[in-house]
Structures are given as C-alpha cells and as structure tokens.
Amino acid sequence: MPKMKTNASAKKRFKITGTGKVKRKRAFHNHILTKKETRRKRRLGQFTLVHKSDMDNVRLMMPGQL
C-alpha cells in the first residue's frame, strides 16, 4: 500500500508544536489594515492553536507530520 500524501496547502498553513498541537496564523491581517486598531493588528500577527473541533480535519490532511 502506498504512503499517504500530505496536503501541500495544509503543510504551508500549519506547524506542529513540540507537544503535538497545531499552530495556525490568524485571519484578517493581509490588507485593509488602515481602519483596524493597532492593538488588533498586533494580535492578528500572533500565532494561535487550531481549535479541537477542527483538529480531525487537519490530522487527515497531514498524515505523516502528526
């Protein structure tokens, strides 16, 4: 049986932490930044963890990494 392929788009969007959790970037930090507050833009630049309800879908897309 052949190996499962990792989804290339998921590979670019998610990173695995040392404890096995999945990090992701926040949305809404690409353009139209002039009307957003500085505090909001600063928080949008930080990474956060994938929600537990979405973890199953991420694990299916990244079989070799997790």
mmCIF file of the N, C-alpha and C atoms, coordinates in Angstrom:
data_MODEL
# 
_entry.id   MODEL 
# 
loop_
_atom_site.group_PDB 
_atom_site.id 
_atom_site.type_symbol 
_atom_site.label_atom_id 
_atom_site.label_alt_id 
_atom_site.label_comp_id 
_atom_site.label_asym_id 
_atom_site.label_entity_id 
_atom_site.label_seq_id 
_atom_site.pdbx_PDB_ins_code 
_atom_site.Cartn_x 
_atom_site.Cartn_y 
_atom_site.Cartn_z 
_atom_site.occupancy 
_atom_site.B_iso_or_equiv 
_atom_site.pdbx_formal_charge 
_atom_site.auth_seq_id 
_atom_site.auth_comp_id 
_atom_site.auth_asym_id 
_atom_site.auth_atom_id 
_atom_site.pdbx_PDB_model_num 
ATOM 1   N N  . MET A 1 1  ? 0.837   -1.179 0.000  1.00 0.00 ? 1  MET A N  1 
ATOM 2   C CA . MET A 1 1  ? 0.000   0.000  0.000  1.00 0.00 ? 1  MET A CA 1 
ATOM 3   C C  . MET A 1 1  ? 0.885   1.247  0.000  1.00 0.00 ? 1  MET A C  1 
ATOM 4   N N  . PRO A 1 2  ? 0.606   2.226  -0.870 1.00 0.00 ? 2  PRO A N  1 
ATOM 5   C CA . PRO A 1 2  ? 1.471   3.409  -0.935 1.00 0.00 ? 2  PRO A CA 1 
ATOM 6   C C  . PRO A 1 2  ? 1.283   4.323  0.268  1.00 0.00 ? 2  PRO A C  1 
ATOM 7   N N  . LYS A 1 3  ? 2.268   5.175  0.458  1.00 0.00 ? 3  LYS A N  1 
ATOM 8   C CA . LYS A 1 3  ? 2.185   6.144  1.546  1.00 0.00 ? 3  LYS A CA 1 
ATOM 9   C C  . LYS A 1 3  ? 1.109   7.176  1.231  1.00 0.00 ? 3  LYS A C  1 
ATOM 10  N N  . MET A 1 4  ? 0.514   7.740  2.293  1.00 0.00 ? 4  MET A N  1 
ATOM 11  C CA . MET A 1 4  ? -0.467  8.810  2.111  1.00 0.00 ? 4  MET A CA 1 
ATOM 12  C C  . MET A 1 4  ? 0.281   10.109 1.827  1.00 0.00 ? 4  MET A C  1 
ATOM 13  N N  . LYS A 1 5  ? -0.236  10.901 0.902  1.00 0.00 ? 5  LYS A N  1 
ATOM 14  C CA . LYS A 1 5  ? 0.384   12.184 0.597  1.00 0.00 ? 5  LYS A CA 1 
ATOM 15  C C  . LYS A 1 5  ? -0.093  13.244 1.585  1.00 0.00 ? 5  LYS A C  1 
ATOM 16  N N  . THR A 1 6  ? 0.820   14.108 2.002  1.00 0.00 ? 6  THR A N  1 
ATOM 17  C CA . THR A 1 6  ? 0.460   15.253 2.828  1.00 0.00 ? 6  THR A CA 1 
ATOM 18  C C  . THR A 1 6  ? -0.130  16.320 1.925  1.00 0.00 ? 6  THR A C  1 
ATOM 19  N N  . ASN A 1 7  ? -1.224  16.935 2.367  1.00 0.00 ? 7  ASN A N  1 
ATOM 20  C CA . ASN A 1 7  ? -1.844  18.019 1.617  1.00 0.00 ? 7  ASN A CA 1 
ATOM 21  C C  . ASN A 1 7  ? -0.887  19.210 1.604  1.00 0.00 ? 7  ASN A C  1 
ATOM 22  N N  . ALA A 1 8  ? -0.483  19.650 0.418  1.00 0.00 ? 8  ALA A N  1 
ATOM 23  C CA . ALA A 1 8  ? 0.535   20.697 0.296  1.00 0.00 ? 8  ALA A CA 1 
ATOM 24  C C  . ALA A 1 8  ? 0.057   22.021 0.877  1.00 0.00 ? 8  ALA A C  1 
ATOM 25  N N  . SER A 1 9  ? -1.234  22.336 0.726  1.00 0.00 ? 9  SER A N  1 
ATOM 26  C CA . SER A 1 9  ? -1.734  23.597 1.271  1.00 0.00 ? 9  SER A CA 1 
ATOM 27  C C  . SER A 1 9  ? -1.736  23.561 2.793  1.00 0.00 ? 9  SER A C  1 
ATOM 28  N N  . ALA A 1 10 ? -2.034  22.419 3.380  1.00 0.00 ? 10 ALA A N  1 
ATOM 29  C CA . ALA A 1 10 ? -2.019  22.284 4.839  1.00 0.00 ? 10 ALA A CA 1 
ATOM 30  C C  . ALA A 1 10 ? -0.587  22.367 5.367  1.00 0.00 ? 10 ALA A C  1 
ATOM 31  N N  . LYS A 1 11 ? 0.334   21.812 4.613  1.00 0.00 ? 11 LYS A N  1 
ATOM 32  C CA . LYS A 1 11 ? 1.744   21.835 5.013  1.00 0.00 ? 11 LYS A CA 1 
ATOM 33  C C  . LYS A 1 11 ? 2.251   23.283 5.118  1.00 0.00 ? 11 LYS A C  1 
ATOM 34  N N  . LYS A 1 12 ? 1.754   24.158 4.237  1.00 0.00 ? 12 LYS A N  1 
ATOM 35  C CA . LYS A 1 12 ? 2.175   25.555 4.247  1.00 0.00 ? 12 LYS A CA 1 
ATOM 36  C C  . LYS A 1 12 ? 1.469   26.365 5.332  1.00 0.00 ? 12 LYS A C  1 
ATOM 37  N N  . ARG A 1 13 ? 0.278   25.964 5.731  1.00 0.00 ? 13 ARG A N  1 
ATOM 38  C CA . ARG A 1 13 ? -0.540  26.763 6.641  1.00 0.00 ? 13 ARG A CA 1 
ATOM 39  C C  . ARG A 1 13 ? -0.384  26.403 8.113  1.00 0.00 ? 13 ARG A C  1 
ATOM 40  N N  . PHE A 1 14 ? 0.005   25.176 8.407  1.00 0.00 ? 14 PHE A N  1 
ATOM 41  C CA . PHE A 1 14 ? 0.044   24.709 9.790  1.00 0.00 ? 14 PHE A CA 1 
ATOM 42  C C  . PHE A 1 14 ? 1.445   24.261 10.180 1.00 0.00 ? 14 PHE A C  1 
ATOM 43  N N  . LYS A 1 15 ? 1.776   24.449 11.461 1.00 0.00 ? 15 LYS A N  1 
ATOM 44  C CA . LYS A 1 15 ? 3.035   23.958 12.012 1.00 0.00 ? 15 LYS A CA 1 
ATOM 45  C C  . LYS A 1 15 ? 2.714   23.137 13.247 1.00 0.00 ? 15 LYS A C  1 
ATOM 46  N N  . ILE A 1 16 ? 3.509   22.100 13.497 1.00 0.00 ? 16 ILE A N  1 
ATOM 47  C CA . ILE A 1 16 ? 3.293   21.224 14.641 1.00 0.00 ? 16 ILE A CA 1 
ATOM 48  C C  . ILE A 1 16 ? 4.199   21.684 15.787 1.00 0.00 ? 16 ILE A C  1 
ATOM 49  N N  . THR A 1 17 ? 3.633   21.813 16.992 1.00 0.00 ? 17 THR A N  1 
ATOM 50  C CA . THR A 1 17 ? 4.429   22.182 18.152 1.00 0.00 ? 17 THR A CA 1 
ATOM 51  C C  . THR A 1 17 ? 5.124   20.936 18.698 1.00 0.00 ? 17 THR A C  1 
ATOM 52  N N  . GLY A 1 18 ? 5.986   21.137 19.666 1.00 0.00 ? 18 GLY A N  1 
ATOM 53  C CA . GLY A 1 18 ? 6.702   20.013 20.253 1.00 0.00 ? 18 GLY A CA 1 
ATOM 54  C C  . GLY A 1 18 ? 5.796   19.039 20.977 1.00 0.00 ? 18 GLY A C  1 
ATOM 55  N N  . THR A 1 19 ? 4.672   19.526 21.492 1.00 0.00 ? 19 THR A N  1 
ATOM 56  C CA . THR A 1 19 ? 3.739   18.649 22.216 1.00 0.00 ? 19 THR A CA 1 
ATOM 57  C C  . THR A 1 19 ? 2.688   18.035 21.302 1.00 0.00 ? 19 THR A C  1 
ATOM 58  N N  . GLY A 1 20 ? 2.755   18.329 19.994 1.00 0.00 ? 20 GLY A N  1 
ATOM 59  C CA . GLY A 1 20 ? 1.828   17.722 19.051 1.00 0.00 ? 20 GLY A CA 1 
ATOM 60  C C  . GLY A 1 20 ? 0.612   18.565 18.718 1.00 0.00 ? 20 GLY A C  1 
ATOM 61  N N  . LYS A 1 21 ? 0.536   19.771 19.270 1.00 0.00 ? 21 LYS A N  1 
ATOM 62  C CA . LYS A 1 21 ? -0.569  20.659 18.923 1.00 0.00 ? 21 LYS A CA 1 
ATOM 63  C C  . LYS A 1 21 ? -0.267  21.327 17.587 1.00 0.00 ? 21 LYS A C  1 
ATOM 64  N N  . VAL A 1 22 ? -1.273  21.929 16.978 1.00 0.00 ? 22 VAL A N  1 
ATOM 65  C CA . VAL A 1 22 ? -1.105  22.518 15.657 1.00 0.00 ? 22 VAL A CA 1 
ATOM 66  C C  . VAL A 1 22 ? -1.289  24.028 15.749 1.00 0.00 ? 22 VAL A C  1 
ATOM 67  N N  . LYS A 1 23 ? -0.293  24.776 15.246 1.00 0.00 ? 23 LYS A N  1 
ATOM 68  C CA . LYS A 1 23 ? -0.360  26.228 15.222 1.00 0.00 ? 23 LYS A CA 1 
ATOM 69  C C  . LYS A 1 23 ? -0.885  26.691 13.878 1.00 0.00 ? 23 LYS A C  1 
ATOM 70  N N  . ARG A 1 24 ? -1.553  27.862 13.895 1.00 0.00 ? 24 ARG A N  1 
ATOM 71  C CA . ARG A 1 24 ? -2.043  28.466 12.669 1.00 0.00 ? 24 ARG A CA 1 
ATOM 72  C C  . ARG A 1 24 ? -1.928  29.974 12.777 1.00 0.00 ? 24 ARG A C  1 
ATOM 73  N N  . LYS A 1 25 ? -1.933  30.643 11.620 1.00 0.00 ? 25 LYS A N  1 
ATOM 74  C CA . LYS A 1 25 ? -1.949  32.102 11.597 1.00 0.00 ? 25 LYS A CA 1 
ATOM 75  C C  . LYS A 1 25 ? -3.392  32.569 11.714 1.00 0.00 ? 25 LYS A C  1 
ATOM 76  N N  . ARG A 1 26 ? -3.577  33.795 12.197 1.00 0.00 ? 26 ARG A N  1 
ATOM 77  C CA . ARG A 1 26 ? -4.921  34.362 12.297 1.00 0.00 ? 26 ARG A CA 1 
ATOM 78  C C  . ARG A 1 26 ? -5.309  35.013 10.971 1.00 0.00 ? 26 ARG A C  1 
ATOM 79  N N  . ALA A 1 27 ? -6.590  35.088 10.724 1.00 0.00 ? 27 ALA A N  1 
ATOM 80  C CA . ALA A 1 27 ? -7.110  35.695 9.503  1.00 0.00 ? 27 ALA A CA 1 
ATOM 81  C C  . ALA A 1 27 ? -7.199  37.215 9.663  1.00 0.00 ? 27 ALA A C  1 
ATOM 82  N N  . PHE A 1 28 ? -7.514  37.906 8.584  1.00 0.00 ? 28 PHE A N  1 
ATOM 83  C CA . PHE A 1 28 ? -7.782  39.354 8.552  1.00 0.00 ? 28 PHE A CA 1 
ATOM 84  C C  . PHE A 1 28 ? -6.554  40.213 8.829  1.00 0.00 ? 28 PHE A C  1 
ATOM 85  N N  . HIS A 1 29 ? -5.364  39.749 8.448  1.00 0.00 ? 29 HIS A N  1 
ATOM 86  C CA . HIS A 1 29 ? -4.153  40.546 8.658  1.00 0.00 ? 29 HIS A CA 1 
ATOM 87  C C  . HIS A 1 29 ? -3.409  40.757 7.340  1.00 0.00 ? 29 HIS A C  1 
ATOM 88  N N  . ASN A 1 30 ? -4.128  40.716 6.218  1.00 0.00 ? 30 ASN A N  1 
ATOM 89  C CA . ASN A 1 30 ? -3.470  40.832 4.918  1.00 0.00 ? 30 ASN A CA 1 
ATOM 90  C C  . ASN A 1 30 ? -3.581  42.217 4.304  1.00 0.00 ? 30 ASN A C  1 
ATOM 91  N N  . HIS A 1 31 ? -4.772  42.782 4.298  1.00 0.00 ? 31 HIS A N  1 
ATOM 92  C CA . HIS A 1 31 ? -4.958  44.080 3.659  1.00 0.00 ? 31 HIS A CA 1 
ATOM 93  C C  . HIS A 1 31 ? -6.094  44.813 4.362  1.00 0.00 ? 31 HIS A C  1 
ATOM 94  N N  . ILE A 1 32 ? -6.317  46.069 3.950  1.00 0.00 ? 32 ILE A N  1 
ATOM 95  C CA . ILE A 1 32 ? -7.280  46.976 4.592  1.00 0.00 ? 32 ILE A CA 1 
ATOM 96  C C  . ILE A 1 32 ? -6.935  47.095 6.075  1.00 0.00 ? 32 ILE A C  1 
ATOM 97  N N  . LEU A 1 33 ? -5.669  47.399 6.342  1.00 0.00 ? 33 LEU A N  1 
ATOM 98  C CA . LEU A 1 33 ? -5.203  47.475 7.722  1.00 0.00 ? 33 LEU A CA 1 
ATOM 99  C C  . LEU A 1 33 ? -5.333  48.879 8.307  1.00 0.00 ? 33 LEU A C  1 
ATOM 100 N N  . THR A 1 34 ? -5.620  49.866 7.461  1.00 0.00 ? 34 THR A N  1 
ATOM 101 C CA . THR A 1 34 ? -5.657  51.245 7.958  1.00 0.00 ? 34 THR A CA 1 
ATOM 102 C C  . THR A 1 34 ? -6.823  51.470 8.905  1.00 0.00 ? 34 THR A C  1 
ATOM 103 N N  . LYS A 1 35 ? -7.932  50.796 8.707  1.00 0.00 ? 35 LYS A N  1 
ATOM 104 C CA . LYS A 1 35 ? -9.095  51.019 9.571  1.00 0.00 ? 35 LYS A CA 1 
ATOM 105 C C  . LYS A 1 35 ? -9.087  50.140 10.817 1.00 0.00 ? 35 LYS A C  1 
ATOM 106 N N  . LYS A 1 36 ? -8.115  49.245 10.932 1.00 0.00 ? 36 LYS A N  1 
ATOM 107 C CA . LYS A 1 36 ? -8.047  48.367 12.100 1.00 0.00 ? 36 LYS A CA 1 
ATOM 108 C C  . LYS A 1 36 ? -7.149  48.988 13.168 1.00 0.00 ? 36 LYS A C  1 
ATOM 109 N N  . GLU A 1 37 ? -7.503  48.795 14.419 1.00 0.00 ? 37 GLU A N  1 
ATOM 110 C CA . GLU A 1 37 ? -6.731  49.370 15.509 1.00 0.00 ? 37 GLU A CA 1 
ATOM 111 C C  . GLU A 1 37 ? -5.375  48.678 15.647 1.00 0.00 ? 37 GLU A C  1 
ATOM 112 N N  . THR A 1 38 ? -4.415  49.412 16.165 1.00 0.00 ? 38 THR A N  1 
ATOM 113 C CA . THR A 1 38 ? -3.056  48.895 16.317 1.00 0.00 ? 38 THR A CA 1 
ATOM 114 C C  . THR A 1 38 ? -3.045  47.644 17.182 1.00 0.00 ? 38 THR A C  1 
ATOM 115 N N  . ARG A 1 39 ? -3.803  47.682 18.268 1.00 0.00 ? 39 ARG A N  1 
ATOM 116 C CA . ARG A 1 39 ? -3.855  46.527 19.169 1.00 0.00 ? 39 ARG A CA 1 
ATOM 117 C C  . ARG A 1 39 ? -4.389  45.288 18.449 1.00 0.00 ? 39 ARG A C  1 
ATOM 118 N N  . ARG A 1 40 ? -5.420  45.488 17.639 1.00 0.00 ? 40 ARG A N  1 
ATOM 119 C CA . ARG A 1 40 ? -5.994  44.374 16.885 1.00 0.00 ? 40 ARG A CA 1 
ATOM 120 C C  . ARG A 1 40 ? -4.997  43.816 15.876 1.00 0.00 ? 40 ARG A C  1 
ATOM 121 N N  . LYS A 1 41 ? -4.297  44.702 15.163 1.00 0.00 ? 41 LYS A N  1 
ATOM 122 C CA . LYS A 1 41 ? -3.318  44.248 14.174 1.00 0.00 ? 41 LYS A CA 1 
ATOM 123 C C  . LYS A 1 41 ? -2.167  43.499 14.836 1.00 0.00 ? 41 LYS A C  1 
ATOM 124 N N  . ARG A 1 42 ? -1.771  43.959 16.013 1.00 0.00 ? 42 ARG A N  1 
ATOM 125 C CA . ARG A 1 42 ? -0.686  43.294 16.737 1.00 0.00 ? 42 ARG A CA 1 
ATOM 126 C C  . ARG A 1 42 ? -1.101  41.883 17.135 1.00 0.00 ? 42 ARG A C  1 
ATOM 127 N N  . ARG A 1 43 ? -2.323  41.722 17.589 1.00 0.00 ? 43 ARG A N  1 
ATOM 128 C CA . ARG A 1 43 ? -2.809  40.395 17.975 1.00 0.00 ? 43 ARG A CA 1 
ATOM 129 C C  . ARG A 1 43 ? -3.002  39.487 16.772 1.00 0.00 ? 43 ARG A C  1 
ATOM 130 N N  . LEU A 1 44 ? -3.411  40.057 15.650 1.00 0.00 ? 44 LEU A N  1 
ATOM 131 C CA . LEU A 1 44 ? -3.603  39.248 14.447 1.00 0.00 ? 44 LEU A CA 1 
ATOM 132 C C  . LEU A 1 44 ? -2.279  38.714 13.914 1.00 0.00 ? 44 LEU A C  1 
ATOM 133 N N  . GLY A 1 45 ? -1.174  39.348 14.270 1.00 0.00 ? 45 GLY A N  1 
ATOM 134 C CA . GLY A 1 45 ? 0.128   38.894 13.811 1.00 0.00 ? 45 GLY A CA 1 
ATOM 135 C C  . GLY A 1 45 ? 0.653   37.691 14.578 1.00 0.00 ? 45 GLY A C  1 
ATOM 136 N N  . GLN A 1 46 ? 0.018   37.358 15.690 1.00 0.00 ? 46 GLN A N  1 
ATOM 137 C CA . GLN A 1 46 ? 0.486   36.243 16.507 1.00 0.00 ? 46 GLN A CA 1 
ATOM 138 C C  . GLN A 1 46 ? -0.132  34.931 16.045 1.00 0.00 ? 46 GLN A C  1 
ATOM 139 N N  . PHE A 1 47 ? 0.553   33.836 16.351 1.00 0.00 ? 47 PHE A N  1 
ATOM 140 C CA . PHE A 1 47 ? 0.029   32.516 16.056 1.00 0.00 ? 47 PHE A CA 1 
ATOM 141 C C  . PHE A 1 47 ? -0.942  32.085 17.140 1.00 0.00 ? 47 PHE A C  1 
ATOM 142 N N  . THR A 1 48 ? -1.837  31.168 16.809 1.00 0.00 ? 48 THR A N  1 
ATOM 143 C CA . THR A 1 48 ? -2.750  30.587 17.775 1.00 0.00 ? 48 THR A CA 1 
ATOM 144 C C  . THR A 1 48 ? -2.881  29.108 17.459 1.00 0.00 ? 48 THR A C  1 
ATOM 145 N N  . LEU A 1 49 ? -3.554  28.372 18.323 1.00 0.00 ? 49 LEU A N  1 
ATOM 146 C CA . LEU A 1 49 ? -3.720  26.934 18.120 1.00 0.00 ? 49 LEU A CA 1 
ATOM 147 C C  . LEU A 1 49 ? -5.001  26.640 17.359 1.00 0.00 ? 49 LEU A C  1 
ATOM 148 N N  . VAL A 1 50 ? -4.984  25.562 16.610 1.00 0.00 ? 50 VAL A N  1 
ATOM 149 C CA . VAL A 1 50 ? -6.177  25.114 15.904 1.00 0.00 ? 50 VAL A CA 1 
ATOM 150 C C  . VAL A 1 50 ? -7.174  24.604 16.943 1.00 0.00 ? 50 VAL A C  1 
ATOM 151 N N  . HIS A 1 51 ? -8.441  24.940 16.756 1.00 0.00 ? 51 HIS A N  1 
ATOM 152 C CA . HIS A 1 51 ? -9.482  24.524 17.699 1.00 0.00 ? 51 HIS A CA 1 
ATOM 153 C C  . HIS A 1 51 ? -9.638  23.011 17.663 1.00 0.00 ? 51 HIS A C  1 
ATOM 154 N N  . LYS A 1 52 ? -10.006 22.437 18.814 1.00 0.00 ? 52 LYS A N  1 
ATOM 155 C CA . LYS A 1 52 ? -10.080 20.973 18.907 1.00 0.00 ? 52 LYS A CA 1 
ATOM 156 C C  . LYS A 1 52 ? -11.136 20.382 17.975 1.00 0.00 ? 52 LYS A C  1 
ATOM 157 N N  . SER A 1 53 ? -12.176 21.155 17.638 1.00 0.00 ? 53 SER A N  1 
ATOM 158 C CA . SER A 1 53 ? -13.195 20.633 16.725 1.00 0.00 ? 53 SER A CA 1 
ATOM 159 C C  . SER A 1 53 ? -12.683 20.546 15.287 1.00 0.00 ? 53 SER A C  1 
ATOM 160 N N  . ASP A 1 54 ? -11.619 21.283 14.964 1.00 0.00 ? 54 ASP A N  1 
ATOM 161 C CA . ASP A 1 54 ? -11.035 21.242 13.619 1.00 0.00 ? 54 ASP A CA 1 
ATOM 162 C C  . ASP A 1 54 ? -9.826  20.324 13.522 1.00 0.00 ? 54 ASP A C  1 
ATOM 163 N N  . MET A 1 55 ? -9.371  19.800 14.644 1.00 0.00 ? 55 MET A N  1 
ATOM 164 C CA . MET A 1 55 ? -8.146  19.002 14.658 1.00 0.00 ? 55 MET A CA 1 
ATOM 165 C C  . MET A 1 55 ? -8.245  17.747 13.804 1.00 0.00 ? 55 MET A C  1 
ATOM 166 N N  . ASP A 1 56 ? -9.413  17.092 13.790 1.00 0.00 ? 56 ASP A N  1 
ATOM 167 C CA . ASP A 1 56 ? -9.547  15.866 12.999 1.00 0.00 ? 56 ASP A CA 1 
ATOM 168 C C  . ASP A 1 56 ? -9.313  16.138 11.518 1.00 0.00 ? 56 ASP A C  1 
ATOM 169 N N  . ASN A 1 57 ? -9.851  17.253 11.011 1.00 0.00 ? 57 ASN A N  1 
ATOM 170 C CA . ASN A 1 57 ? -9.660  17.584 9.601  1.00 0.00 ? 57 ASN A CA 1 
ATOM 171 C C  . ASN A 1 57 ? -8.200  17.892 9.295  1.00 0.00 ? 57 ASN A C  1 
ATOM 172 N N  . VAL A 1 58 ? -7.519  18.576 10.202 1.00 0.00 ? 58 VAL A N  1 
ATOM 173 C CA . VAL A 1 58 ? -6.111  18.903 9.992  1.00 0.00 ? 58 VAL A CA 1 
ATOM 174 C C  . VAL A 1 58 ? -5.279  17.632 10.014 1.00 0.00 ? 58 VAL A C  1 
ATOM 175 N N  . ARG A 1 59 ? -5.585  16.732 10.928 1.00 0.00 ? 59 ARG A N  1 
ATOM 176 C CA . ARG A 1 59 ? -4.838  15.469 11.006 1.00 0.00 ? 59 ARG A CA 1 
ATOM 177 C C  . ARG A 1 59 ? -5.003  14.631 9.738  1.00 0.00 ? 59 ARG A C  1 
ATOM 178 N N  . LEU A 1 60 ? -6.183  14.670 9.131  1.00 0.00 ? 60 LEU A N  1 
ATOM 179 C CA . LEU A 1 60 ? -6.393  13.943 7.872  1.00 0.00 ? 60 LEU A CA 1 
ATOM 180 C C  . LEU A 1 60 ? -5.553  14.523 6.746  1.00 0.00 ? 60 LEU A C  1 
ATOM 181 N N  . MET A 1 61 ? -5.338  15.832 6.770  1.00 0.00 ? 61 MET A N  1 
ATOM 182 C CA . MET A 1 61 ? -4.569  16.477 5.705  1.00 0.00 ? 61 MET A CA 1 
ATOM 183 C C  . MET A 1 61 ? -3.063  16.316 5.878  1.00 0.00 ? 61 MET A C  1 
ATOM 184 N N  . MET A 1 62 ? -2.624  16.012 7.129  1.00 0.00 ? 62 MET A N  1 
ATOM 185 C CA . MET A 1 62 ? -1.190  15.908 7.409  1.00 0.00 ? 62 MET A CA 1 
ATOM 186 C C  . MET A 1 62 ? -0.875  14.569 8.067  1.00 0.00 ? 62 MET A C  1 
ATOM 187 N N  . PRO A 1 63 ? -1.006  13.467 7.351  1.00 0.00 ? 63 PRO A N  1 
ATOM 188 C CA . PRO A 1 63 ? -0.859  12.154 7.985  1.00 0.00 ? 63 PRO A CA 1 
ATOM 189 C C  . PRO A 1 63 ? 0.541   11.856 8.473  1.00 0.00 ? 63 PRO A C  1 
ATOM 190 N N  . GLY A 1 64 ? 1.572   12.331 7.797  1.00 0.00 ? 64 GLY A N  1 
ATOM 191 C CA . GLY A 1 64 ? 2.929   11.976 8.196  1.00 0.00 ? 64 GLY A CA 1 
ATOM 192 C C  . GLY A 1 64 ? 3.498   12.859 9.285  1.00 0.00 ? 64 GLY A C  1 
ATOM 193 N N  . GLN A 1 65 ? 2.947   14.056 9.450  1.00 0.00 ? 65 GLN A N  1 
ATOM 194 C CA . GLN A 1 65 ? 3.511   15.031 10.380 1.00 0.00 ? 65 GLN A CA 1 
ATOM 195 C C  . GLN A 1 65 ? 3.078   14.798 11.818 1.00 0.00 ? 65 GLN A C  1 
ATOM 196 N N  . LEU A 1 66 ? 1.874   14.292 12.032 1.00 0.00 ? 66 LEU A N  1 
ATOM 197 C CA . LEU A 1 66 ? 1.340   14.180 13.389 1.00 0.00 ? 66 LEU A CA 1 
ATOM 198 C C  . LEU A 1 66 ? 1.587   12.814 13.978 1.00 0.00 ? 66 LEU A C  1 
# 
